[in-house]
Amino acid sequence: MLKPTSQAKFIFATLAALTLPMAAHADGERIAVFTKNQTNPFFQYVRLGAESAASQMNAKIQHYVPTKPDSIPEQISQVEDVVVKRPDAVVFIPVDNKAMVSSVQKMNAAGIPVVNVTDRIESGQIVSFVGADDFSLGLETGRFMLKAMGGKGNVVIIEGVKAALSSTNRVRGFRKALEEFPQVKVLASQPGNNQRLQALQVMDNLLQTHPQIDGVFGTNDAMATGVIEALDAANRKALVVGINGTKEAVDAVKAGKMLATGDYGSFLQGCFGTMSAIRYLRKMPVEANVVFPASLITKANIAAFDVPAEKLVCPKWESLIATK
């Protein structure tokens, strides 16, 4: 498996306006990009990354997003539409890595190449997986918060969608970090389903139940933002961390509202997922696995990540994909 090069190199590459000197089809390949919802900023950046890569490589993007967040029936229906319309390739984030296996198999049967991004599909044939190590992100982000707490106190966990592998692995990573801090007590672990409003409501209830909460681990930034809103409304204080590295989280870290967020490389996943699909169609080398390393966004390095969306441009393939 090949891994991206150092964090410093990918920050530089992401901000550099680089072009991709690859021969494209005259009319441009048609790439269908599936994301889970319109409400989570993470997927907005995946879509922006896909569009940037397609623009540089002279391809065309069509987005498929459920109108109801994370709707399995709707994504199944959208896959059926794609099988009929037959794009050249699909960049696919499953709303559920088990429930969407049959849909991937339908695309396989139709001869449509599939690049799997973010949440690894449980079965089916894929050209490449592009994502990050959720366990390591949970471990490193959690460890950072627990150290900042002085290794003692009460914490709560706000989980994502129960069936989502990303949330499961992030929680697993956080619980591994907890093993290093025996004086920290977990008061509760409840789902916020990756939604800001649901996390706000869950946190509001937890604040009424528990008079002392010192830290909150949210498995994504949208939920961490909801947690912060609940804390502000209750005039309570706690250290809060999230994961994904979205703009709202970067702003919250900058403002001192959020302690840190694990950088999930959403823009880069959109970039490299789309690049992988196009490269495969052009019979260029594609890696079976592109896994971004775990890194944190904190006050110490915030400047490198505080970049407007309109200034982000996909880096060259070679800038991040290095041979061992």
Steps between C-alpha positions, in 0.01 A plus 500: 500500500626847415453788739511875448826675581551731800235735638709806417527394140129441459411837658733672254369298210137564586548875500707511184322570176636210304379349176496139391680435169290199399339430167119512531223381272391777267147504640603421861423193707169501688549429871208448742587603857294363790506672840283437806320830561482876447516587870851387596770748386741207461314380191487852359880496494509152347280635218722806461806276475330285238409806295853641523655173382248464217557856385877451486467169317229608255231269636136558596342445842143417594420494870260259667396602853200367696247773582446328835840477675661154484192340343570141395185465281575826321861410428389160373261680263776735387728206421224348287479829310877493444488142372249617237692818406837319502764762585862410424578448869363552852659653808299346780450580868246247630244620754542155657796278417293180534161605363652642181694188401225381264500842332875482441453153357237639259751758379759223468259294290435802278875538439524839676834544682454600867744692719406469868561811714488569877301197626637171375228288338475154652493311171492549126767580242665841529780661301648676803423606856582860595457598863656553839572285803197557724642300790821704505304826475287398796808396695705814433214748537380332818849479645552873436181588690570264788850645545354851495262390780801409710417131473198514730134598499171406338440462126212419269511355150268622224494224239402522135262269316513164677542300178777725362843338509672839529319583826557150641875517435533854634329401825720192516808722463379732774435210737854380431630843602292478819702195606796734553300718741343286776382806694264605220141380528262459204160624613311418181537403136200598287433542126462840338469342153761739356255791519561830681144541628471144630834532679386829654187330635695200631753727671227714650351190664841384622571838656175477696593151621868553582614804704867455403613425144863583428543373144289407199617276216288549189558260215448781249524878491132566435411328826786669687358835384159400638666407829662844521163667442345295782786590735467870417123493555548333841789731591718192556862434407665183367780411260351392167663317210361389166625327188497596129682834492205692351498878464258540792734297721805699388311819588403356840860399578616846392241661730598279794160327509633159388821350629591311181365311203649197328575584137316249282616654173151543353613719208791267425274195509280664237810587298669163511183296474412680177859489373507125561183451296626709209848348506348152492293592195813633330690178582740682733636350826255506791569391857275241664507699827571867565481558877573845639695512828340617825570865581345760729392858443572704813571861589868425441459427126167667420647741242583218259135389492321836513457521123180608317331224302527694175881501530538124534640327192574130464872420512678281250460126545877459534520753784318266740534150360850371565641152438649321800 
